[in-house]
Amino acid sequence: MITNKLGKFIAIEIKDLDVREVISKETINKISDILTEYSVVVIRNQNITNDEHIKFSENFGNLELTKVGTDGSGSKLIILRNFDESGNILLPTDRQRLNNLANQEWHSDSSFKQIPSKLSILSAKIIPSNGGNTEFLSMRASYNALPQDLKIKIDDKVCWHDYSHGRSKIDPNLVTPEEKQALPPVKQKLVLCENKHGKSLYLGAHCRNVDGMSENDSNALLAEINSYIDTEKFSYSHVWEPFDLIMWDNRAVLHRATPIKGKIEKRLMVRTTVAGQTPTINEN
Ligand SMILES: [Fe+2]
């Protein structure tokens, strides 16, 4: 497999892969290994249909069904766009635009689910000419940057992740009562130890507070952890080309979209989300 490293800590491009072809089990295992090591895998020039996207994704596990209140709800696809059926750019106050704004916060997809996702696979369809990048932040490098005493202090900590938490900061009415009911807060380990490449922090916009601590102490601890995370140094920013396909490990990186610069142009991305197999803790 021909690869090219993209970032200092994370991200690698696989150059000789066409995801529409029949892919052997051996190749799938190889891609999984590369993803586990580099956390973000970029495959360019993949002009795929939604069915091909789903078929390729299912090589890596069962796919999550898109939750209520999201474009694509009930299907295996999440449609991320900033325009309506007629192609008109949505108003800044439209729910979809506000949700896009929420996606500009560092987050891990589905960390608000009892069994959070393993990986996401995003296909670029329409790309604005300026901005609208996706940035990925290594949570392994972030963990490694913590001083030893802080690592020990947080090793067995558990956090509450709540879908409403980050969204409410953007607009208190963005999360509907239906979504709130479908997505109650869940507990997740703060430090994950998923594989041989080391431990990683599990944080992001859905992380509300540390379990068993007062609000002040919890905020102080999360702020202390964040003070060691160098979001420039530990990250990789992807400038999209149409038909780029990116896979990322939701348990090893956070990600965010950057704003579209200048006049708002259309952006259309389609995502599948491979479900995790185990919760991060056993007591939800
Ligand atoms: Fe996301």
Boltz pocket constraint, residues with backbone or C-beta under 6 A from the ligand:
constraints:
  - pocket:
      binder: B
      contacts: [[A, 103], [A, 107], [A, 108], [A, 109], [A, 255]]
      max_distance: 6.0
